[in-house]
Amino acid sequence: MSNQNEFKKVQLSSPHAILGKKGLTDDFLTHVQKLLKRYKTIKIKVLKSVATKSNITSFAEKISQATNSHVLDVRGKMIVISVYELKK
């Protein structure tokens, strides 16, 4: 399956992980790394209690840096990250 098709599939699916009030902990980042190893492209939901517009993009960047992945999309409170970079 191509990266584009995988991205579309993940975008329509339910979130793989939920970022809650504890924020970016080591446990959360290791969980994301395991999910990336298994699924290659994952969707993360950020809860309302943690989320602001600028905050979500900074969370996405921090997660991608910590897990050596690429941010594919940030929409509302959803973040889609992948091991692969999306080709345009």
SULUR-V309970 format. One record per residue. RES is the residue in one letter. SS is DSSP state (alpha for helix, beta for strand, coil for the rest). PSI is psi in whole degrees, -180 to 180 (999 if undefined). Layout:
res:RES ss:SS psi:PSI
res:RES ss:SS psi:PSI
//
This chain:
res:M ss:coil psi:136
res:S ss:coil psi:163
res:N ss:alpha psi:-38
res:Q ss:alpha psi:-46
res:N ss:alpha psi:-39
res:E ss:alpha psi:-39
res:F ss:alpha psi:-45
res:K ss:alpha psi:-40
res:K ss:alpha psi:-44
res:V ss:alpha psi:-37
res:Q ss:alpha psi:-34
res:L ss:alpha psi:-13
res:S ss:coil psi:174
res:S ss:coil psi:160
res:P ss:coil psi:144
res:H ss:coil psi:-32
res:A ss:beta psi:154
res:I ss:beta psi:124
res:L ss:beta psi:114
res:G ss:coil psi:-160
res:K ss:coil psi:-18
res:K ss:coil psi:-17
res:G ss:coil psi:-154
res:L ss:coil psi:93
res:T ss:coil psi:168
res:D ss:alpha psi:-37
res:D ss:alpha psi:-42
res:F ss:alpha psi:-43
res:L ss:alpha psi:-37
res:T ss:alpha psi:-35
res:H ss:alpha psi:-42
res:V ss:alpha psi:-40
res:Q ss:alpha psi:-41
res:K ss:alpha psi:-42
res:L ss:alpha psi:-41
res:L ss:alpha psi:-38
res:K ss:alpha psi:-36
res:R ss:alpha psi:-47
res:Y ss:alpha psi:-17
res:K ss:coil psi:-38
res:T ss:beta psi:126
res:I ss:beta psi:162
res:K ss:beta psi:132
res:I ss:beta psi:131
res:K ss:beta psi:135
res:V ss:beta psi:126
res:L ss:coil psi:156
res:K ss:coil psi:-35
res:S ss:coil psi:-22
res:V ss:coil psi:-25
res:A ss:coil psi:133
res:T ss:coil psi:164
res:K ss:alpha psi:-48
res:S ss:alpha psi:-31
res:N ss:alpha psi:-40
res:I ss:alpha psi:-43
res:T ss:alpha psi:-36
res:S ss:alpha psi:-37
res:F ss:alpha psi:-44
res:A ss:alpha psi:-44
res:E ss:alpha psi:-42
res:K ss:alpha psi:-41
res:I ss:alpha psi:-44
res:S ss:alpha psi:-37
res:Q ss:alpha psi:-41
res:A ss:alpha psi:-28
res:T ss:alpha psi:5
res:N ss:coil psi:50
res:S ss:coil psi:-177
res:H ss:beta psi:138
res:V ss:beta psi:119
res:L ss:beta psi:-38
res:D ss:beta psi:143
res:V ss:beta psi:113
res:R ss:beta psi:119
res:G ss:coil psi:-121
res:K ss:coil psi:16
res:M ss:beta psi:138
res:I ss:beta psi:132
res:V ss:beta psi:122
res:I ss:beta psi:156
res:S ss:beta psi:157
res:V ss:coil psi:-34
res:Y ss:coil psi:150
res:E ss:coil psi:139
res:L ss:coil psi:125
res:K ss:coil psi:139
res:K ss:coil psi:999
//
